[in-house]
């Protein structure tokens, strides 16, 4: 445990052109007069964090993270007392402060384009730590009647609001087709749910067939494997009308190339994912002339957008798929963020993480599944176990796994991040 002046944090270590995360004890931030000290309880891991760590998006801090939820622990002497009080539940997102005076800031919702903005993990230490000092002007106080758990709020603070804001901007009408490219990723999966909740018909596009069932379960009507003829398959699904809007959450030049082909006449391509610099695409003016479509960029969202996006979760029509982990596990999962369905969320209460994993293990190894696996292996059960006995054994085994995990937490894994790996969901970096 950290002392009163130290805290645990997942820190980016950069050596010999490579980077990795390590969990270390670092100084607990001191609260400046204009800041609020937040005790972080949960934080999501975003593709932008991985891109920052690998150096894809320019200089960054050593402590990343911008999907943080926590409680106010201390308030600077100069903070307006109406902003927040000790004990309030707040969110710490990508935009931590903006100048409030530039051309962008004077435009409604323009704060996300402010050239002087301070970003979590880019210019200010982020939420991969037990504590975070936040400029009071941009702290997001969560509504008192919001009953959504911290670990489900966290993914909405970037991935969720990015998906929601992109759909708000897409100019489609309920009942029309919206295609989501990179549909199995963190932003894309949430975009499917938001699109369905907003009344759109959804086409999910991603590489391979392994994400098909996942995307259809989230609410997509059609799944298209990006390895196939995307244009032909979208034409078939829409009976030739194509997609009124295409949300490109994949960080791939090929995804954008497909988007220009599958967007409908007078439709909108919404750019969210950031391809690597070497990936280019071809777009001839004749495509605009023939179809009259629009290309717009979308980056995260405002505090108002975030509260609107959370309302969908509160009503139960959007539910982030999460994988709860402890802070000690963050270095080990960092290189899997781009390829994992669902969202890794760090919970700073290790006991809750272990309890959740035990419950998940019990559910996965319930009597029906255990018997099914035995039959698949050709094993013959000579005696039917009672439900009580099966559950007792499952709990015992789950406990053994939790104990084993606790012993492993003594060693903090650190894996080098592959700087050449394509990242799908750099959704909030400017």
URRA-V384399 format. One record per pair of residues at least 12 apart in sequence whose ideal C-beta (glycine too) atoms are under 7 Angstrom apart, sorted by the first residue. I is the first residue (numbers start at 1). J is the second residue. Records with the same first field share a line. If there is no record, write none. Layout:
I=J ; J
This chain:
2=25 ; 130
5=27 ; 28
6=25 ; 26 ; 27 ; 28
7=25 ; 26 ; 28 ; 129 ; 130 ; 131
8=23 ; 25 ; 130 ; 327
9=24 ; 26 ; 63 ; 128 ; 129
10=23 ; 128 ; 327 ; 330 ; 331
11=24 ; 26 ; 62 ; 63
12=53 ; 62 ; 64
18=416 ; 419
19=53 ; 54 ; 55 ; 417
20=331 ; 414 ; 415 ; 416 ; 417
21=53 ; 330 ; 331 ; 334 ; 414
22=331 ; 412 ; 414
23=327 ; 328 ; 331 ; 412
28=131
29=125 ; 131 ; 132 ; 133
31=74 ; 76 ; 133
32=76 ; 133
33=76 ; 77 ; 78
34=76 ; 78 ; 79 ; 135 ; 136
35=76 ; 133 ; 134 ; 135 ; 136
36=72 ; 75 ; 76 ; 79 ; 84 ; 134 ; 136 ; 139
37=73 ; 74 ; 131 ; 133
38=70 ; 71 ; 72 ; 73 ; 90 ; 92 ; 131 ; 132 ; 134
39=70 ; 71 ; 73 ; 130 ; 131
40=68 ; 70 ; 127 ; 129 ; 130 ; 131 ; 132 ; 348
41=69 ; 70 ; 71 ; 150 ; 348
42=69 ; 150 ; 151 ; 154 ; 345 ; 346 ; 347 ; 348
43=65 ; 67 ; 68 ; 127 ; 128 ; 154 ; 346
44=67 ; 154 ; 155 ; 158 ; 159 ; 343 ; 345
45=330 ; 337 ; 344 ; 346
46=66 ; 67 ; 158 ; 159 ; 186 ; 425 ; 427
47=186 ; 337 ; 338 ; 423 ; 424 ; 425 ; 426 ; 427
48=426 ; 427 ; 428 ; 429
49=64 ; 65 ; 121
50=334 ; 337 ; 338 ; 417 ; 423
51=423 ; 426 ; 429
52=64 ; 121 ; 122
53=417
54=417 ; 419
55=419
56=423
57=426 ; 429
60=121 ; 122
61=121 ; 122 ; 124 ; 125 ; 126
63=121 ; 125 ; 126 ; 128 ; 129
64=121 ; 126 ; 128
65=120 ; 121 ; 126 ; 127 ; 128
66=93 ; 94 ; 120 ; 121 ; 126 ; 127 ; 158 ; 428
67=127 ; 154 ; 155 ; 157 ; 158
68=91 ; 92 ; 127 ; 132 ; 154
69=91 ; 150 ; 153 ; 154
70=90
71=87 ; 88 ; 89
72=84 ; 85 ; 86 ; 87 ; 88 ; 90
73=86
74=86
76=136
79=136
80=136
83=136 ; 139
84=139 ; 141
88=141
89=142
90=139 ; 140 ; 141 ; 142
91=140 ; 142 ; 153 ; 157 ; 306
92=120 ; 127 ; 132 ; 134
93=120 ; 140 ; 157 ; 158 ; 306
94=119 ; 120 ; 158 ; 300 ; 428
95=111 ; 112 ; 117 ; 119 ; 138 ; 300
96=118 ; 119 ; 120 ; 124 ; 134 ; 135 ; 138
97=117 ; 118 ; 135 ; 137 ; 138
98=111 ; 114 ; 116 ; 117
99=114 ; 116
102=114 ; 115 ; 116
109=302
111=302
112=299 ; 300 ; 301 ; 302
128=330
130=348
140=303 ; 306
146=310 ; 314
147=314
148=310 ; 313 ; 314
151=322 ; 324 ; 345 ; 347
152=313 ; 320 ; 322
153=310
154=345
155=320 ; 322 ; 343 ; 345
156=306 ; 309 ; 310 ; 313 ; 320
157=306
158=300 ; 427 ; 428
159=186 ; 187 ; 190 ; 343 ; 425 ; 427
160=190 ; 309 ; 320
161=300 ; 301 ; 305 ; 306 ; 309
162=187 ; 272 ; 300 ; 301 ; 427 ; 428
163=187 ; 190 ; 191 ; 194
164=194 ; 301 ; 305 ; 308 ; 309
165=298 ; 300 ; 301 ; 305
166=191 ; 247 ; 270 ; 272 ; 298
167=191 ; 194 ; 195 ; 198 ; 247
169=270 ; 296 ; 298
170=245 ; 247 ; 268 ; 270
171=245 ; 268
172=200 ; 244 ; 245
174=198 ; 199 ; 200
175=199 ; 201
176=200 ; 201 ; 244
177=201 ; 203 ; 238 ; 243 ; 244
178=195 ; 200 ; 202 ; 243 ; 244 ; 245 ; 247
179=203 ; 205 ; 234 ; 243 ; 246 ; 262
180=192 ; 195 ; 202 ; 204 ; 205 ; 247 ; 249
181=205 ; 246 ; 247 ; 248 ; 249 ; 250 ; 255 ; 258 ; 259
182=206 ; 248 ; 249 ; 250 ; 255 ; 273 ; 424
183=204 ; 205 ; 206 ; 215 ; 220
184=206 ; 211 ; 214 ; 215 ; 341
185=249 ; 250 ; 424 ; 425
186=343 ; 425
187=249 ; 272 ; 425 ; 427
188=249
189=218 ; 321 ; 341
190=318 ; 320
191=247 ; 249
192=204 ; 215 ; 218 ; 219 ; 220
193=218 ; 219 ; 318
194=312 ; 318
196=219
197=312 ; 317 ; 318
201=221
202=219 ; 220 ; 221
203=220 ; 222 ; 224 ; 234 ; 237 ; 243
204=220 ; 223
205=224 ; 226 ; 230
206=226
207=226 ; 227
208=225 ; 227
209=225
211=341
214=341
222=237
230=258 ; 262
231=258 ; 261 ; 262
234=262
241=264
242=262 ; 263 ; 264
243=262 ; 263 ; 264 ; 267
244=264 ; 267
245=267 ; 268 ; 270
246=259 ; 262 ; 263 ; 269 ; 270
247=270 ; 272
248=269 ; 270 ; 271 ; 272 ; 273
249=272 ; 273 ; 424 ; 425 ; 427
250=273 ; 424
251=273 ; 274 ; 275 ; 422 ; 423 ; 424 ; 425 ; 426
252=273 ; 275 ; 279 ; 422
253=275 ; 279 ; 280 ; 281
255=273
256=275 ; 281
257=281
260=283 ; 287
263=291 ; 293
265=291 ; 292
266=292 ; 293
267=293
268=293 ; 294 ; 296
269=293 ; 295
270=296 ; 298
271=295 ; 296 ; 297 ; 298
272=298 ; 427
273=424 ; 425 ; 426
274=426 ; 429
276=422
299=428 ; 430
300=427 ; 428
320=343
321=341 ; 342 ; 343
322=342 ; 343 ; 345
323=342 ; 343 ; 344 ; 345
324=345 ; 347 ; 353 ; 356
325=344 ; 346 ; 353
326=346 ; 347 ; 350 ; 353 ; 409
327=346 ; 348
328=409 ; 412
330=346
331=412 ; 413 ; 414 ; 415
332=413 ; 415
334=415 ; 417
335=415 ; 417 ; 418
338=421 ; 423 ; 424
354=402 ; 405
357=402
358=398 ; 399 ; 402
361=398 ; 401
362=394 ; 395 ; 398
365=394
367=387 ; 390
